[in-house]
Amino acid sequence: MGRGVDLSYGIPSRPGRARCRPARLTPVLVSETGASIVEVRVSARPTLIPTIRAVAGDLAGRADFDLDTIADLRMAVDEACATLVGLDTGGWLSARFVVQDDRIEVTVSAASTPAGAAVNTSSFGWRVLQTLADQVSTVRGVDGVPDALAIRLVKLSSMPR
């Protein structure tokens, strides 16, 4: 099975019917800085975006973020995923969450984007991301894949520590 837990989504397979690609959930790791790291990988389909959004909300709740901040993070992750699914050509959508005491950094990436594809940073969706997240940027070439396109966002806790 490898380093993670495979979770199957979609309709159970029947003879003659193709099975959905499994989601891959990597167990929580702890970095050198003490941050918890969670990675989720699903097929780049709009129907699987709620899986990543749910992980974002759960991690923020466990980190004691307030309800408004959790809602903002969930919506930002949803928007980032939807943007990248629209650019992907049928590969994987990955989300990496780095959780620290007062912040969550999320990097959502799509590896199967056409060369030259870019996130439209003048779109309404990008403005929504800028409003919901404390920091937002695009990244090309993540996880050793030169054509991979990613959106990185940071959400800070509004709770005093």
Phi and psi in degrees as GROMACS dihedral restraints (atoms count N, CA, C in turn):
[ dihedral_restraints ]
;  ai    aj    ak    al  type     phi  dphi    fc
    3     4     5     6     1    91.1    20    10
    4     5     6     7     1  -162.8    20    10
    6     7     8     9     1   -91.3    20    10
    7     8     9    10     1    69.7    20    10
    9    10    11    12     1   165.3    20    10
   10    11    12    13     1  -176.3    20    10
   12    13    14    15     1  -117.7    20    10
   13    14    15    16     1   124.0    20    10
   15    16    17    18     1   -85.3    20    10
   16    17    18    19     1   129.7    20    10
   18    19    20    21     1  -119.8    20    10
   19    20    21    22     1   127.4    20    10
   21    22    23    24     1   -93.3    20    10
   22    23    24    25     1   134.8    20    10
   24    25    26    27     1  -119.5    20    10
   25    26    27    28     1   153.9    20    10
   27    28    29    30     1   101.9    20    10
   28    29    30    31     1  -166.1    20    10
   30    31    32    33     1   -80.7    20    10
   31    32    33    34     1   134.5    20    10
   33    34    35    36     1   -56.4    20    10
   34    35    36    37     1   148.2    20    10
   36    37    38    39     1   -74.6    20    10
   37    38    39    40     1   142.0    20    10
   39    40    41    42     1  -123.8    20    10
   40    41    42    43     1   158.7    20    10
   42    43    44    45     1   -53.7    20    10
   43    44    45    46     1   131.6    20    10
   45    46    47    48     1    81.9    20    10
   46    47    48    49     1     2.6    20    10
   48    49    50    51     1  -117.4    20    10
   49    50    51    52     1   130.6    20    10
   51    52    53    54     1   -69.8    20    10
   52    53    54    55     1   143.7    20    10
   54    55    56    57     1   -96.0    20    10
   55    56    57    58     1   144.1    20    10
   57    58    59    60     1   -63.9    20    10
   58    59    60    61     1   149.6    20    10
   60    61    62    63     1   -63.5    20    10
   61    62    63    64     1   142.3    20    10
   63    64    65    66     1   -75.3    20    10
   64    65    66    67     1   153.8    20    10
   66    67    68    69     1   -80.7    20    10
   67    68    69    70     1   154.9    20    10
   69    70    71    72     1  -127.2    20    10
   70    71    72    73     1   121.4    20    10
   72    73    74    75     1  -113.1    20    10
   73    74    75    76     1   116.8    20    10
   75    76    77    78     1   -87.4    20    10
   76    77    78    79     1   133.2    20    10
   78    79    80    81     1   -58.1    20    10
   79    80    81    82     1   159.1    20    10
   81    82    83    84     1   -62.4    20    10
   82    83    84    85     1   129.9    20    10
   84    85    86    87     1  -113.5    20    10
   85    86    87    88     1   160.3    20    10
   87    88    89    90     1  -118.3    20    10
   88    89    90    91     1   125.7    20    10
   90    91    92    93     1   -80.9    20    10
   91    92    93    94     1   175.8    20    10
   93    94    95    96     1   -60.3    20    10
   94    95    96    97     1   -28.6    20    10
   96    97    98    99     1   -84.6    20    10
   97    98    99   100     1    -2.4    20    10
   99   100   101   102     1    90.3    20    10
  100   101   102   103     1     0.6    20    10
  102   103   104   105     1   -76.2    20    10
  103   104   105   106     1   144.4    20    10
  105   106   107   108     1   -85.3    20    10
  106   107   108   109     1   140.7    20    10
  108   109   110   111     1  -124.0    20    10
  109   110   111   112     1   129.0    20    10
  111   112   113   114     1  -128.0    20    10
  112   113   114   115     1   133.4    20    10
  114   115   116   117     1  -123.1    20    10
  115   116   117   118     1   136.4    20    10
  117   118   119   120     1  -127.7    20    10
  118   119   120   121     1   136.1    20    10
  120   121   122   123     1  -132.8    20    10
  121   122   123   124     1   126.6    20    10
  123   124   125   126     1  -132.0    20    10
  124   125   126   127     1   164.0    20    10
  126   127   128   129     1   -60.4    20    10
  127   128   129   130     1   144.1    20    10
  129   130   131   132     1   -77.4    20    10
  130   131   132   133     1    75.9    20    10
  132   133   134   135     1  -130.0    20    10
  133   134   135   136     1   140.7    20    10
  135   136   137   138     1   -58.1    20    10
  136   137   138   139     1   -30.6    20    10
  138   139   140   141     1   -69.1    20    10
  139   140   141   142     1   -14.8    20    10
  141   142   143   144     1  -101.1    20    10
  142   143   144   145     1    -3.4    20    10
  144   145   146   147     1   -59.2    20    10
  145   146   147   148     1   -38.7    20    10
  147   148   149   150     1   -58.0    20    10
  148   149   150   151     1   -25.8    20    10
  150   151   152   153     1   -63.1    20    10
  151   152   153   154     1   -46.7    20    10
  153   154   155   156     1   -69.3    20    10
  154   155   156   157     1   -39.5    20    10
  156   157   158   159     1   -61.2    20    10
  157   158   159   160     1   -39.9    20    10
  159   160   161   162     1   -65.6    20    10
  160   161   162   163     1   -40.2    20    10
  162   163   164   165     1   -62.3    20    10
  163   164   165   166     1   -43.3    20    10
  165   166   167   168     1   -58.7    20    10
  166   167   168   169     1   -47.5    20    10
  168   169   170   171     1   -63.9    20    10
  169   170   171   172     1   -40.7    20    10
  171   172   173   174     1   -65.2    20    10
  172   173   174   175     1   -45.0    20    10
  174   175   176   177     1   -63.7    20    10
  175   176   177   178     1   -40.7    20    10
  177   178   179   180     1   -66.7    20    10
  178   179   180   181     1   -38.2    20    10
  180   181   182   183     1   -64.2    20    10
  181   182   183   184     1   -42.7    20    10
  183   184   185   186     1   -67.2    20    10
  184   185   186   187     1   -25.1    20    10
  186   187   188   189     1   -87.7    20    10
  187   188   189   190     1     8.9    20    10
  189   190   191   192     1    63.5    20    10
  190   191   192   193     1    33.8    20    10
  192   193   194   195     1   -73.2    20    10
  193   194   195   196     1   150.8    20    10
  195   196   197   198     1   -74.3    20    10
  196   197   198   199     1   165.2    20    10
  198   199   200   201     1   -60.2    20    10
  199   200   201   202     1   -39.5    20    10
  201   202   203   204     1   -65.6    20    10
  202   203   204   205     1   -40.1    20    10
  204   205   206   207     1   -67.1    20    10
  205   206   207   208     1   -39.4    20    10
  207   208   209   210     1   -62.0    20    10
  208   209   210   211     1   -45.0    20    10
  210   211   212   213     1   -62.8    20    10
  211   212   213   214     1   -42.3    20    10
  213   214   215   216     1   -61.4    20    10
  214   215   216   217     1   -43.8    20    10
  216   217   218   219     1   -63.6    20    10
  217   218   219   220     1   -44.5    20    10
  219   220   221   222     1   -59.6    20    10
  220   221   222   223     1   -45.0    20    10
  222   223   224   225     1   -66.8    20    10
  223   224   225   226     1   -38.4    20    10
  225   226   227   228     1   -65.3    20    10
  226   227   228   229     1   -44.4    20    10
  228   229   230   231     1   -63.1    20    10
  229   230   231   232     1   -41.3    20    10
  231   232   233   234     1   -59.7    20    10
  232   233   234   235     1   -45.9    20    10
  234   235   236   237     1   -65.4    20    10
  235   236   237   238     1   -42.4    20    10
  237   238   239   240     1   -62.6    20    10
  238   239   240   241     1   -44.9    20    10
  240   241   242   243     1   -62.2    20    10
  241   242   243   244     1   -46.2    20    10
  243   244   245   246     1   -62.0    20    10
  244   245   246   247     1   -39.3    20    10
  246   247   248   249     1   -62.3    20    10
  247   248   249   250     1   -46.1    20    10
  249   250   251   252     1   -74.8    20    10
  250   251   252   253     1   -34.4    20    10
  252   253   254   255     1   -61.2    20    10
  253   254   255   256     1   -35.4    20    10
  255   256   257   258     1   -66.1    20    10
  256   257   258   259     1   -22.6    20    10
  258   259   260   261     1   -99.0    20    10
  259   260   261   262     1   -15.9    20    10
  261   262   263   264     1   -78.1    20    10
  262   263   264   265     1   150.7    20    10
  264   265   266   267     1  -109.1    20    10
  265   266   267   268     1    32.0    20    10
  267   268   269   270     1   107.3    20    10
  268   269   270   271     1    20.6    20    10
  270   271   272   273     1   -99.6    20    10
  271   272   273   274     1  -137.8    20    10
  273   274   275   276     1  -105.6    20    10
  274   275   276   277     1   150.9    20    10
  276   277   278   279     1  -113.8    20    10
  277   278   279   280     1   123.1    20    10
  279   280   281   282     1  -115.2    20    10
  280   281   282   283     1   144.3    20    10
  282   283   284   285     1  -131.8    20    10
  283   284   285   286     1   127.9    20    10
  285   286   287   288     1  -117.2    20    10
  286   287   288   289     1   123.0    20    10
  288   289   290   291     1  -110.2    20    10
  289   290   291   292     1   125.7    20    10
  291   292   293   294     1  -113.3    20    10
  292   293   294   295     1   110.6    20    10
  294   295   296   297     1  -104.8    20    10
  295   296   297   298     1   121.1    20    10
  297   298   299   300     1  -118.4    20    10
  298   299   300   301     1   177.5    20    10
  300   301   302   303     1   -55.6    20    10
  301   302   303   304     1   -42.9    20    10
  303   304   305   306     1  -118.7    20    10
  304   305   306   307     1    11.2    20    10
  306   307   308   309     1  -159.5    20    10
  307   308   309   310     1   154.8    20    10
  309   310   311   312     1  -128.1    20    10
  310   311   312   313     1   124.5    20    10
  312   313   314   315     1  -103.9    20    10
  313   314   315   316     1   128.9    20    10
  315   316   317   318     1  -121.2    20    10
  316   317   318   319     1   129.9    20    10
  318   319   320   321     1  -120.0    20    10
  319   320   321   322     1   111.7    20    10
  321   322   323   324     1  -102.6    20    10
  322   323   324   325     1   127.8    20    10
  324   325   326   327     1  -134.6    20    10
  325   326   327   328     1   150.8    20    10
  327   328   329   330     1  -125.2    20    10
  328   329   330   331     1   120.8    20    10
  330   331   332   333     1   -83.7    20    10
  331   332   333   334     1   -23.9    20    10
  333   334   335   336     1  -101.8    20    10
  334   335   336   337     1    54.4    20    10
  336   337   338   339     1   -99.7    20    10
  337   338   339   340     1   145.4    20    10
  339   340   341   342     1   -63.5    20    10
  340   341   342   343     1   147.8    20    10
  342   343   344   345     1   -57.0    20    10
  343   344   345   346     1   133.7    20    10
  345   346   347   348     1    88.8    20    10
  346   347   348   349     1    -8.1    20    10
  348   349   350   351     1   -66.4    20    10
  349   350   351   352     1   145.5    20    10
  351   352   353   354     1  -146.8    20    10
  352   353   354   355     1   153.7    20    10
  354   355   356   357     1   -76.6    20    10
  355   356   357   358     1   132.7    20    10
  357   358   359   360     1   -77.5    20    10
  358   359   360   361     1   102.8    20    10
  360   361   362   363     1   -83.9    20    10
  361   362   363   364     1     7.1    20    10
  363   364   365   366     1  -112.6    20    10
  364   365   366   367     1    10.7    20    10
  366   367   368   369     1   -83.2    20    10
  367   368   369   370     1   165.5    20    10
  369   370   371   372     1   -62.5    20    10
  370   371   372   373     1   -40.9    20    10
  372   373   374   375     1   -58.9    20    10
  373   374   375   376     1   -39.5    20    10
  375   376   377   378     1   -66.6    20    10
  376   377   378   379     1   -39.3    20    10
  378   379   380   381     1   -63.0    20    10
  379   380   381   382     1   -37.9    20    10
  381   382   383   384     1   -61.8    20    10
  382   383   384   385     1   -45.7    20    10
  384   385   386   387     1   -58.4    20    10
  385   386   387   388     1   -44.2    20    10
  387   388   389   390     1   -63.5    20    10
  388   389   390   391     1   -31.5    20    10
  390   391   392   393     1   -76.0    20    10
  391   392   393   394     1   -39.7    20    10
  393   394   395   396     1   -80.7    20    10
  394   395   396   397     1   -32.5    20    10
  396   397   398   399     1  -102.7    20    10
  397   398   399   400     1   155.3    20    10
  399   400   401   402     1   -78.9    20    10
  400   401   402   403     1   -29.6    20    10
  402   403   404   405     1  -142.7    20    10
  403   404   405   406     1   143.0    20    10
  405   406   407   408     1  -148.9    20    10
  406   407   408   409     1   139.9    20    10
  408   409   410   411     1  -155.1    20    10
  409   410   411   412     1   164.6    20    10
  411   412   413   414     1  -108.0    20    10
  412   413   414   415     1   152.0    20    10
  414   415   416   417     1  -137.7    20    10
  415   416   417   418     1   137.2    20    10
  417   418   419   420     1  -112.3    20    10
  418   419   420   421     1   137.4    20    10
  420   421   422   423     1    80.9    20    10
  421   422   423   424     1    65.8    20    10
  423   424   425   426     1  -108.2    20    10
  424   425   426   427     1   157.9    20    10
  426   427   428   429     1    53.2    20    10
  427   428   429   430     1    33.8    20    10
  429   430   431   432     1    74.4    20    10
  430   431   432   433     1     8.6    20    10
  432   433   434   435     1  -107.2    20    10
  433   434   435   436     1   109.9    20    10
  435   436   437   438     1   -61.3    20    10
  436   437   438   439     1   -32.3    20    10
  438   439   440   441     1   -91.4    20    10
  439   440   441   442     1    -1.8    20    10
  441   442   443   444     1   -64.6    20    10
  442   443   444   445     1   139.1    20    10
  444   445   446   447     1  -117.6    20    10
  445   446   447   448     1   135.6    20    10
  447   448   449   450     1  -136.7    20    10
  448   449   450   451     1   154.7    20    10
  450   451   452   453     1  -118.1    20    10
  451   452   453   454     1   125.8    20    10
  453   454   455   456     1  -111.2    20    10
  454   455   456   457     1   130.5    20    10
  456   457   458   459     1  -136.7    20    10
  457   458   459   460     1   153.2    20    10
  459   460   461   462     1  -126.6    20    10
  460   461   462   463     1   132.6    20    10
  462   463   464   465     1  -122.3    20    10
  463   464   465   466     1   124.5    20    10
  465   466   467   468     1   -93.8    20    10
  466   467   468   469     1   145.4    20    10
  468   469   470   471     1   -73.4    20    10
  469   470   471   472     1   138.7    20    10
  471   472   473   474     1   -93.3    20    10
  472   473   474   475     1    -0.3    20    10
  474   475   476   477     1   -80.8    20    10
  475   476   477   478     1   133.3    20    10
  477   478   479   480     1   -68.4    20    10
  478   479   480   481     1   140.3    20    10
